[in-house]
């Protein structure tokens, strides 16, 4: 699309990562893009988010598709580029996934730093304006704009397209009802765990891995430690039920000491804490099925947590938001007419796999009885401890680089179910079968 083709005005509600990514692709289609946010200019990053965060390979690819050079820029600022299998320690059920060189790349970077880098690039785009202290309070008919509240009173902002990136506590459901539209069906993933995180000052040689992950198993305890920019470690521990946490520093460390794997607690003891622990209370994951609505405003789109919230401390939210932005770009190539319906249909496909992984009941994409499914996963993780090919497959599914059905492929079943005294370990990185590759993201065809 040339500069001459660009025209009109788009409004984005919310200046979080999902809203900024949407603004990036809207700037290609619209002459003016207004991003409105009720917070302060530094509100998204002023309160330092200490939660550990790892961007998986698919997220890195999607962000590079939107902002070429962004991953390298973040790495130059201190974010840790890593091989997800070779440089990271993954534990499940007391077993470590076999470390081996792979093609899976990740980036350990804090969410505030990631948002700041994205925001700087978006603000530099021609025609884009970010308006803080401006709260959306409703939609205009047919979503031809938004009603807002500012310090100067209420006003209306007309638009050719409205993108709602307001977050998981989405007011858009009530706004649609006000317009006489039926709200979308909502699916829930259940309450999430309590997460408590703390920032630490890194030291040379403090760990052999860039990421240490202890996945919750039969006991609802887990943890994630990631290197971050600025010579830091971010360490998050999580628990549920009787293992619910508090932000007391001593209780936080005591909980880490009870994790089934001692690596995270040992790392804590080597490091110097920076600030107190930060607690995030559980929030249920929710998915809103806009693609199933028969009637919806043709110029209204929801993205990010307003479309699907995966729960606290999820590593899928940024990746899915970036993929949704690429889907929005694709939907707008045919114009704004019916773009919302095209977007929601394709965005649902982006969400399917991570939602299945989060809800666990449909992890394999089938209605396997829980007892059989759990038995298979026990064997799967036992095999992944010794066999790097199985480990590669587990990480590819978890990192959204392969569909969940990859774990039930005939060759994978054979590796998982057979018993061998010794696994043959390949010297070179594991090849990826063509049938296991997910389709290219929109905009990556070249």
N, C-alpha and C positions, 0 to 999 in steps of 0.2 A: 504494500500500500504506500503510495507516495504522499508527500506533504499536502498536495492539492486535494487528495481524497479525504483528508482528515477534517472532521467538523463535529459540532455538537458538544455536549457537556455530560460528563459522568460524575456521579457522587459515590464516594466510598465511606461507609460508616465504620470507623475504627481505624486507628493508626498503629495497630499491632502488626506483627509479621505478616499475617494473612492479608490484612488490608493493604499493606505496602506492596506486597507481591501482586495483588490485583491491580493496584494503581499503575504498576510497571507495565502491564499489558494493555490497560485501558489507554495509556498515553500514546500507544501506537495507533489507536482507532479514533480517539476523540481529541478535539483541539484543546479542550479544557477538562481537567480532572481535579475535583475538590475532594480532599480527604478530611473528614471532620472527626474530631475526637473530643470527648468531654474533659479529658485530663489536661495536665500542664505540659508544656513543651518537652520537659525531660522526664515526664511521669512514667513512661514505660521502662526507663532504665535507671532512674535516680535511686529507687529502692533496690539495692543490689540483690539480684536473684542468685542465691547460692546453690540452687539445685544442679546436680550433675547433669550434663547434657552431651549427647553424642549424636552427630548427624550421620546417618548411614549412607551407603553408596548411592542409592537412588535419590536421596535428598541432595547430595552433592551434585549429581548430574543435572537434576532439575534446576537448582540454583545457578549452575554454570550456564544452562540454557537461557536463563533470564538475565543474568549479569555475568558475561564472560570475564574471567579473571578474578571473580570475587573470592573463590576458595584460596587461590594463591595469595591474595591480599590479606586474608584472615590468617593464613599460615605465617606470612611475613610479620604479622603483629603478635605472633606467639601461640596461635591455636595449633593444636597437635594433629598433624596428618598421620594417619595410621592405617596399617593393614588390619582389617577387622578380625582376621583369623591369626595372623602371625604376630601382631603387636598387642593383642588384647587377651586377657585371661577371663574366660567364660566358665562359670560353674553352674551346674544344675544337678540337684540330688546328690551333692557331694562329689560329683565327677567333673573334671576339667575337660572341656572340649579340646581336642587335639590341636595344638598350635602348628601351623604350617603356612608357607607362603601362599597367598591367594590373590585373585584379581579384585577382591572386595576392598574398597577404600572407604575410610570414614574420616570425620573431622571432629575432634573434641574441642568444642568452643562453647562459651557460656551464651545463653539466650540473649542477655542484654547486649553483649558485644556484637552478636550476629545481627540483632535488630538495628543497632547504631550504624553498622556498615551498610545494611540495606536501605535505611532511612536516608543516609547521606547520598546514595545513588539516586534514590527516587526524587528527593528534593531538587536534584540537579537536572531533572528531566524538564524539557520545555512544556509549559502549559499546566504543570502540576503545582497545586498549592495545598499545603497542609494547614488546616485551621484548628487550633487547639481551643479549649474552653468553649466548645460549640457542641451541644448535646442534641442528638436526634431524638425527637419525641413522637414521631409518627410519619406515615407515608402519605403522599398525595395520591389521589385516585389513579388507578392503573399503574401505580408506582412511577408516576411522572415527576418524581422529585421527593423531597423530604421536608418535614416541618422540624424546625430546630429551636432550641432555647439558648440564647447567649446572654451576656451581661447586659446587653441593650434591650432585651426582651425577646419575644417570639417572632419568627420569620419563616418564610417559605423559600426553599431553594429548588427551582425547577431543574429537571434533568432528563436526559434521553435514556439513561440507564442508572439504576441504583444497585450498588453492591453492598450487602450487609455483612460486615466482618466484625460485629459487635461483641463476639465471644460466646461462651457457653451459656451465660444467663441471658439468652437472646430475647430482646423485647419484640423482635419481628413477628413472633407468633401472635401476640396481642394486636400488633399493627395490622396484620392480615385479617384478623377477625373484624377489626373496625371497618375494613374495606368490604366486608361481606364475603371474604374468601375462607373456605374451610382450611384449618391448619393441617400440616402434614402429620402422618402417623409417626410416632416416636418409638424407637427401640432403645432399651436400656441395658447396660452392661453390668449393672449392680454397683454398689458403693466401692470406691477405690480404697487403697490403704492410706494410712497416715504416713506422710513423708516428712522427715526431718533432715535438714542439710546444713553443712558447715563448710566454710572456706578455710583453706590452709595454705601456708607458705611452703612452696616446694623446695627441696634440697637436691643437690647433685647426687645421683645414684640412689635415690630413695626407693625406686621400684624398677623392676625389669619390664613392666608393661605400661602402656599408656592408658589402659582402661582395665579395671577389675570389676567384674559383674558377678554377683551371687544371686542367682534367680530364685525366687520363692518356690518351694516345693510343697510337700505335705505340711510343713510348718510355714505359716504365713510370714516368714521373715526373709528379707533380702537386702541387697545393697548395691550401690554403683559408685565407683570412684573414677573420675576422669581428670586427666591433666587439662589445664585451661590456660588461656593467654595470661600474660602478666606474671609468669612464674608461680602459678597456683595449682592446687588440687581442689576440686569440688567433690565432696563426699556426701552421698544421700543414703540413708537407711530407711526402710519402710516395714511396716507391720500392720496387722489388722486384728480385730477381736481383742482377746486378752493381751495380745502383743502390741496394742496401740501405744504410741510413743508420746512423749512430751518434749518440750524444748529445753529442759534442764541439761546443762552440759554433762554432768556426771551420769545421768540416766541415759543420755545419748551414747556416751562411750560404753556404758555397761551393756546397752542393747547390742552395739556393734560386736562386743566380745562374745555374745551369745549366737552370732551368726554361725551356720554350719561350717563355714570355711573361715579361718582366722586371718586371711590376707588383708582385708580391709581394716580390721582393728589393729593389726601390726603396723600398717601404713600410718594410721592415725597417730600411733605412739611415737613415730619418727618425726612428725611434722609439728609446726607451730600454728595453732588456730588463729584465724583473723576474724574477730567478731563472734557473736553468740550464734548458736544453732538457730535455724529458721524452720518453722513448722508450717506445713500445708495440710489442712484437714481434708478428709476424703470427699470426693465429689464423684457422683455416678457418671459413667460414660453414657452418652446419649447420641443417637443417630436420628436425624430428621429426614424422612423419606419424601422429599419434594418431588422426586422423579415419578412418584405414583399419583400425584395430584392431577385431576382432570382439568381443573380450572385454577389458574394462578396468574398474577400480573405478568404480562409478557416482558416487562422491562425491570424485573426485580430478580436478583440473584443473591443467594446466601453462600458464604465461603468460610473456610476455617472451622473454628469451634461452633459457629452459628449453624453449620451444616452437620458436623460430626465432632463430638468431643470424646477423646479417647481416655480421659482420666488424668490424674496428676502425674507429673514426671514421665509422661509418655515420650518415647523417642520418635513417634510417628507424626506428631502434629505438624512440625515444620515441613517434613517431607511431603505429607499429604497436601498441605497448603500450597507448596511450590508446584506440585503436580496439578492441583486445581487451577492455578494461575495459567499453566500451559494449556489446560483444557479450555479455559475461558478465552484465551487467545485464539484457539482453533474455532470455537463457537462463533466468535465475532467476525471471522473471515467471510462468513456468508451474510453479514449485516446484523443489525440489532433486532430485526423482525424475527420473533420466535427464538432468539438466541438463548433465552432462559431455559426453554425446554431442551434445546440441544445440550446446553451446559449441564443441567441436572442429570440427564441420561448418562453422559460420559463421566461426570464426577462420581456417580454411583459406582461405576466400574473401578475407579481409582480407590474408593473407600472399601470395597468388598473384602480384599485380602487383609488389610490391617484390622478391620473390624472383626473378621473371623478369628484372627490371632488374639485379639484382646478379649473377645467373649469366650474363647477356649472351647466352648461346647461344639463349635463348628470348625475347629482348627484344621481338620483334614478335609473340610468341604463335604462331609457326609454325616449321616446320623449314626455314627458308631456308638455302641453302648459304652457308658463311661468306664466300666471296669475293663473292657477290652482295650479301649483307647488308652487308659492309663498304663496298662500292662505293656502296650506297644511303645509308649513313650519312654518307659523305663528301659526297654531294650534299645530304643533309639539313642538315648543319651549314653548308655553303656557302650554302644558301638562307636559313638562320636568321640568317646574318650581315647580310643585306640586307632580308629580309622579316620584319616584326614579327609577322605572323600565324603564320608557321612557327616563329618563336622562341617565341611564346606557346604553341603546341602542344607543342614540345619541353619547355618548363618545366612545363606542365600534367601531362605524363606523368611527368616526373622527380619532381614534387611530389605525386604520387598523386592529383591532382585530375581526371585523365582516364585511361582505360585505354590500354595500349600500342598497341592496334589503331588508336587515333586517328591514329597516324603513317602508317597505310596506307589511311586513308579516301580515296575517289576525289579529293575536292577537294585534299587534302594532297599526294597523288601528283602531281597536275597542277602544283601550285606548286613542288614539289621538282624535278621532271624537266624542266619547260620552261625555256628560256633566254630571258631578256628583258634588254635593255640597261639598263633602269631599272625599279625596283620602285615601285609606287604605295604611298605610306606613309599610312595613315589618321591623321587628326588626333585621333580619339577612341579610347578603349580598345577593344580588339578584342572583339566580341561572342562569346559562347561558344555554339556550336550545342547545342541541347537534347540531341541524341543523344550528345554528347561528355561530358555531365555524369554523374558517378558517382552511384549511389543515395545518398540521405541516410544518414548514420550513424544507428544506433539511438539513439533519444532525441532526434533533431533534427527529428522530424516537425512539432512545433509551432513 
